[in-house]
Amino acid sequence: MMQAPVGDDVFKEDPTVNELEAEVARLFGKESALFFPSGTMANQTGIKIHTDPGDQLICDKYAHVYNYEGGGVSFNSGVSCKLVDGHRGMMTAEQVESAINPPDFYHSPLTSLVCIENTTNKGGGACWEFQELQRIKSICEEHRLSYHLDGARLWNALVVKKESPKQYGELFDTISVCLSKGLGCPVGSVLVGSKAAIDKALRIRKIFGGGMRQAGYLAAAAIYALDYHLDRLADDHRKAAEIGEVLQGLDYIKKVEPIETNIIIFEINENRFTAEEFLSKLKAKNIHIIGMGQGKLRIVTHLDYTDGMHVKFLEILQKL
C-alpha cells in the first residue's frame, strides 16, 4: 500500500485510484467506476442518480438502504421506500410489479427505481437466483424504472453461485461493491455504471463530502484484494457452515437460519439463558458477536477470522 503512486483523487489525478476504477469497471463490463469511502455513500449516490425528490423506490423490507443507512434515502434524495414483504430479503418480480405506483396517478409518489441487495444482510447472507433478477429487470424495462444493486457482499454470491461480474453488469444500471468486508480492505467501495451515471456520481460524491485526496494508498489494498482475496471467500463460507452445524447440535440454541455464505443468524433457547447472557459469556472469553434485536444474534466469518480462532471458537461453543 505504502509503495503506491498517489495523486489528488479529487482532481482525478491519483493513478492508483484510476487503476482500481478502471479494473472494477472492466470486471463488470461497465463504462466507468468511482471509488467511495463507504458502501452507504456509494448506495446513496446510486439512489440519487436515478431519482428526483418526491419519487419512490421499491426494495425489500430487509434492505440495507432502508434499515441501515440512517434514513439517507429521504434525507439525501427526498425519496420514500415502498417496502416489499419478501423472503430473507429477496422479493419476486410479481411483488415488484404490484408495488409500482400508476405513473399517471399524481396523488402517489412516482416509482422510479428498484433496489436489490445481494447477498442479503438481514436475510443471513442469502443469494438471489439470477433468473429472478432477470425477471425483475424485465419489469423495470417495461415500466421504465432504473435498477440498482447494493452489492456489498456480491463477491460472496459470485463465489457460491459461480457467476461472473459481467452477468450483473449487463443487468443493473448501477452496482455498488464493497471492498472492506470479505475482501479484507481497510476502507472503500466502488460504484459502477455508464459514463453518464458516474459523471453524475462524481458531483454527488463531492456534495456528500466523499472526495479524498491521496486515496491511492487505500486503492492499492483494493487492487491486491481483487487479485488475491476473491477465491479465499470459499474459506469463510466453509467456516460459517461449520459454525452453523455446531450451533444446531447445541441444546441452548433455538434456531439457526439457513447458511449460504459467511453470515450465521441464530436464536438462543431462553429456557437455558438469555441472548444477553450468551453475549456476556462470549465476551468474557474475548469473543464479540452482534445482537440484532428480537432475540436474533449474528456471526460473520471474514479474512481475519483465522483457522486457529475457528477451532477455538467451536470448542468454546460446545463447552458453554
C-alpha positions in Angstrom: 0.0 0.0 0.0 2.7 2.5 1.0 4.6 1.9 -2.2 1.5 3.0 -4.3 2.0 6.0 -6.6 -0.6 8.6 -5.5 -2.0 12.0 -6.6 -5.0 14.1 -5.9 -8.1 12.0 -6.5 -10.4 15.0 -6.0 -9.0 16.1 -9.4 -8.9 12.5 -10.7 -5.1 12.6 -10.6 -4.4 9.6 -8.4 -3.0 6.9 -10.7 -3.7 4.0 -8.3 -7.3 5.1 -7.7 -7.7 5.4 -11.5 -6.3 2.0 -12.0 -8.7 0.5 -9.4 -11.7 2.2 -11.0 -10.7 1.0 -14.5 -10.3 -2.6 -13.2 -13.7 -2.7 -11.4 -15.4 -1.2 -14.5 -13.7 -3.8 -16.7 -14.8 -6.7 -14.4 -18.4 -5.7 -14.6 -18.3 -4.7 -18.3 -19.3 -1.1 -17.4 -18.0 2.2 -18.9 -16.9 3.8 -15.7 -16.5 3.4 -11.9 -15.9 5.7 -8.9 -14.2 5.0 -5.6 -16.1 5.8 -2.3 -15.1 5.8 1.3 -18.1 3.7 2.3 -20.8 1.4 0.8 -23.5 3.6 2.3 -22.3 6.6 0.4 -22.0 4.6 -2.8 -25.6 3.3 -2.4 -26.9 6.8 -1.6 -25.2 8.2 -4.6 -26.7 5.4 -6.8 -30.2 6.3 -5.5 -29.7 10.0 -6.1 -28.5 9.4 -9.7 -31.8 7.6 -10.5 -34.4 9.6 -8.7 -35.9 13.1 -8.1 -37.2 14.4 -4.8 -40.7 13.1 -4.2 -40.0 9.8 -6.1 -40.3 6.4 -4.6 -38.0 3.3 -4.8 -39.0 -0.3 -4.3 -37.0 -2.5 -2.0 -37.4 -5.5 0.3 -38.3 -4.7 3.9 -34.9 -6.1 5.0 -33.0 -3.9 2.6 -29.8 -2.2 3.9 -30.7 1.1 2.1 -33.9 1.3 4.2 -32.8 -0.2 7.5 -29.1 0.7 8.0 -28.3 3.9 6.1 -29.5 6.4 8.6 -32.6 7.4 6.7 -30.4 8.7 3.9 -32.9 7.8 1.2 -35.2 10.5 2.5 -32.6 12.9 3.8 -30.2 12.9 0.8 -32.7 12.3 -2.1 -36.1 13.3 -0.8 -37.3 9.8 -1.8 -39.5 7.3 0.0 -39.3 3.5 0.1 -42.1 1.1 -0.9 -41.3 -2.0 1.2 -42.0 -5.4 -0.1 -42.5 -8.4 2.2 -40.1 -10.8 0.6 -38.3 -13.9 1.8 -35.0 -13.5 3.6 -34.5 -10.1 1.9 -35.5 -11.3 -1.6 -38.6 -10.3 -3.4 -40.2 -11.7 -6.6 -40.8 -10.0 -9.9 -44.6 -10.2 -9.2 -44.1 -8.4 -5.9 -42.1 -5.7 -7.6 -44.7 -5.2 -10.3 -47.5 -5.0 -7.8 -45.6 -2.3 -5.8 -45.3 0.1 -8.7 -47.5 3.1 -8.4 -49.5 4.1 -11.5 -47.4 6.8 -13.2 -50.4 8.9 -14.2 -51.9 8.9 -10.6 -50.2 12.0 -9.3 -51.5 11.6 -5.7 -49.0 8.8 -5.1 -45.2 9.1 -5.4 -43.7 8.4 -8.8 -41.9 5.0 -8.8 -38.5 5.4 -10.4 -36.1 2.8 -9.0 -35.8 -0.8 -7.8 -33.1 -1.6 -5.3 -31.7 -5.1 -4.8 -29.3 -6.3 -2.1 -27.1 -9.4 -2.8 -26.2 -11.1 -0.6 -28.9 -10.0 1.9 -27.5 -8.9 5.2 -30.7 -9.2 7.4 -31.6 -12.3 5.3 -28.5 -14.1 6.6 -26.2 -13.9 3.6 -28.8 -15.3 1.2 -28.0 -15.3 -2.5 -30.5 -14.3 -5.1 -31.4 -16.6 -8.0 -30.1 -14.9 -11.1 -33.3 -15.8 -13.1 -35.4 -13.9 -10.7 -33.1 -10.8 -11.0 -33.6 -11.1 -14.8 -37.4 -11.2 -14.4 -37.3 -8.1 -12.2 -35.1 -6.4 -14.9 -37.9 -7.1 -17.5 -40.4 -5.4 -15.1 -38.0 -2.4 -14.8 -37.7 -2.1 -18.6 -41.4 -2.5 -19.1 -42.2 0.3 -16.6 -39.1 2.4 -17.4 -37.6 2.0 -13.9 -33.9 2.2 -13.0 -32.3 -0.8 -11.4 -29.6 -0.5 -8.7 -27.7 -3.3 -6.9 -26.4 -3.0 -3.4 -23.6 -5.5 -3.9 -21.9 -5.1 -0.6 -21.4 -8.9 -0.4 -21.8 -9.6 -4.2 -18.3 -11.2 -4.2 -19.6 -13.9 -1.8 -22.6 -14.6 -4.1 -20.4 -14.8 -7.2 -18.2 -17.4 -5.5 -21.2 -19.5 -4.3 -23.2 -19.3 -7.4 -20.2 -19.5 -9.8 -21.5 -16.4 -11.6 -19.5 -13.6 -13.2 -19.4 -9.8 -12.5 -20.3 -9.2 -16.2 -23.6 -11.0 -15.8 -24.5 -8.4 -13.2 -23.1 -5.6 -15.2 -25.4 -6.4 -18.1 -28.4 -6.5 -15.8 -28.1 -3.4 -13.5 -27.8 0.3 -14.3 -25.5 0.9 -11.3 -23.8 -1.5 -8.8 -22.0 -0.7 -5.6 -19.5 -3.3 -4.4 -17.7 -3.2 -1.0 -14.0 -3.8 -0.6 -13.8 -3.7 3.2 -15.9 -6.8 4.0 -15.0 -10.2 2.6 -12.1 -8.9 0.6 -10.4 -7.5 3.7 -9.6 -4.0 2.7 -9.3 -1.3 5.4 -11.7 1.2 3.6 -13.7 1.6 0.5 -16.5 0.7 -2.0 -16.8 1.3 -5.8 -19.9 2.3 -7.8 -20.0 1.2 -11.4 -22.3 2.3 -14.2 -22.4 4.2 -17.5 -20.1 7.1 -18.1 -23.1 9.5 -17.8 -24.1 7.9 -14.5 -20.6 8.0 -13.0 -20.0 11.6 -14.2 -23.2 12.5 -12.2 -21.9 10.4 -9.3 -18.7 12.4 -9.1 -20.7 15.6 -8.5 -22.9 13.9 -5.9 -19.9 12.4 -4.1 -18.5 15.9 -3.9 -21.8 17.2 -2.4 -21.7 14.3 0.2 -18.2 15.2 1.1 -16.7 11.9 -0.1 -13.8 13.2 -2.1 -10.5 12.0 -0.8 -7.0 13.3 -1.7 -4.2 10.7 -1.8 -6.6 7.8 -1.7 -4.3 5.6 -3.8 -2.9 4.0 -0.6 -6.4 2.6 0.0 -7.0 1.8 -3.7 -3.7 -0.3 -3.7 -5.2 -2.5 -1.0 -8.3 -3.0 -3.1 -6.3 -3.9 -6.2 -4.4 -6.5 -4.2 -7.6 -7.9 -2.8 -9.2 -8.3 -6.2 -6.1 -10.2 -7.3 -5.7 -12.5 -4.3 -8.7 -12.5 -2.0 -11.7 -13.5 -4.1 -11.2 -17.2 -4.2 -10.5 -17.4 -0.4 -14.1 -16.3 0.3 -14.9 -20.0 0.0 -12.9 -20.5 3.3 -15.2 -18.0 5.0 -18.3 -19.9 3.7 -16.9 -23.3 4.9 -16.2 -21.9 8.4 -19.7 -20.4 8.6 -21.3 -23.7 7.7 -19.2 -25.5 10.3 -20.2 -23.0 13.0 -23.9 -23.5 12.0 -23.5 -27.2 12.2 -22.1 -27.0 15.7 -24.8 -24.5 16.8 -27.6 -26.8 15.5 -26.3 -29.5 17.8 -26.4 -27.4 21.0 -29.4 -27.6 23.3 -29.2 -23.9 24.2 -29.7 -22.9 20.5 -33.4 -22.5 19.5 -33.0 -21.9 15.8 -30.3 -21.4 13.1 -31.2 -19.7 9.9 -30.1 -21.3 6.6 -26.4 -20.6 5.8 -25.3 -19.9 2.2 -22.3 -17.7 2.6 -20.5 -16.1 5.5 -23.3 -15.0 7.8 -24.9 -17.0 10.6 -28.1 -15.7 12.2 -29.5 -17.7 15.1 -31.6 -17.6 18.2 -30.9 -18.6 21.8 -33.2 -21.0 23.7 -34.0 -18.7 26.6 -35.0 -21.5 28.8 -31.2 -22.0 29.3 -30.0 -18.4 29.2 -30.9 -15.1 27.6 -29.3 -13.7 24.4 -27.7 -11.0 26.6 -26.2 -13.7 28.9 -24.9 -15.6 25.9 -23.2 -12.5 24.6 -21.7 -11.8 28.0 -20.4 -15.4 28.2 -18.6 -15.0 24.9 -17.4 -11.5 25.7 -15.7 -12.9 28.9 -13.7 -15.1 26.5 -12.9 -12.1 24.2 -15.3 -13.2 21.5 -17.5 -10.5 20.2 -20.6 -11.0 18.1 -23.6 -8.8 17.2 -27.1 -8.8 18.7 -29.6 -7.9 16.1 -32.6 -7.4 18.4 -35.7 -9.5 18.8 -33.6 -12.3 20.2 -31.6 -12.8 17.0 -27.8 -12.9 17.0 -25.3 -12.7 14.1 -21.9 -14.1 13.4 -19.9 -13.2 10.3 -16.7 -15.0 9.2 -14.1 -13.0 7.4 -10.4 -12.7 6.4 -9.1 -12.0 9.9 -11.0 -14.9 11.5 -8.2 -17.5 11.3 -8.2 -21.3 11.3 -6.9 -21.2 14.8 -9.6 -18.9 16.1 -12.1 -21.1 14.3 -11.1 -24.3 16.1 -11.0 -22.5 19.5 -14.4 -20.9 18.9 -16.1 -24.2 18.1 -14.6 -25.7 21.3 -15.9 -22.8 23.4 -19.4 -23.1 21.9 -19.6 -26.8 22.8 -18.4 -26.2 26.3 -20.7 -23.3 27.3 
